[in-house]
Amino acid sequence: MAVNCEECVWYDYDDELEAYVCEADLDEDEMERFLRGGTRNCPFYRPGDDYRTARRQ
């Protein structure tokens, strides 16, 4: 299963960098694996459903 970062809750626009970045809170080992591409699919992917919170209210 391929992961589309654009649909992930951690994928957000950074005004300082003027680019989209992954905002997942990774420790040093996780970041190294992520940057080296050591995982086939992103283990931190969470669908960014904007309406999920509204449904709970």
C-alpha positions as CSV (number, residue, x, y, z in Angstrom):
1,M,0.0,0.0,0.0
2,A,1.6,3.3,-1.1
3,V,1.1,6.3,1.1
4,N,0.1,9.7,-0.3
5,C,1.7,12.3,2.0
6,E,-0.7,15.0,0.7
7,E,-3.5,13.1,2.6
8,C,-1.5,12.7,5.8
9,V,-2.4,14.6,9.0
10,W,1.4,15.3,9.6
11,Y,1.9,16.9,6.1
12,D,1.7,20.7,6.6
13,Y,2.8,23.9,5.0
14,D,5.8,25.7,6.6
15,D,5.7,29.4,6.0
16,E,9.4,29.9,6.8
17,L,10.5,27.2,4.3
18,E,7.7,28.0,1.9
19,A,7.2,24.3,1.3
20,Y,5.2,21.4,2.6
21,V,7.0,19.3,5.2
22,C,6.3,16.3,7.4
23,E,5.5,17.4,11.0
24,A,5.6,13.9,12.5
25,D,7.5,13.9,15.9
26,L,10.2,11.4,15.1
27,D,13.1,10.4,17.3
28,E,16.7,10.2,16.0
29,D,16.5,6.6,14.9
30,E,13.1,7.0,13.3
31,M,14.2,10.0,11.4
32,E,17.3,8.2,10.1
33,R,15.2,5.3,8.8
34,F,12.7,7.7,7.3
35,L,15.4,9.7,5.4
36,R,17.3,6.5,4.2
37,G,14.0,5.1,2.9
38,G,14.4,2.0,5.2
39,T,10.7,1.6,5.4
40,R,8.6,0.6,2.4
41,N,5.5,2.5,3.7
42,C,5.5,5.4,6.1
43,P,4.7,3.9,9.5
44,F,3.6,7.4,10.8
45,Y,0.9,7.9,8.2
46,R,-2.5,9.0,9.5
47,P,-5.3,10.0,7.2
48,G,-5.9,13.7,7.5
49,D,-9.7,13.7,7.7
50,D,-10.7,17.3,8.4
51,Y,-14.2,16.2,9.3
52,R,-13.3,13.6,11.8
53,T,-13.3,16.1,14.7
54,A,-16.5,17.7,13.6
55,R,-18.3,14.3,13.6
56,R,-17.4,13.9,17.3
57,Q,-19.0,17.2,18.4
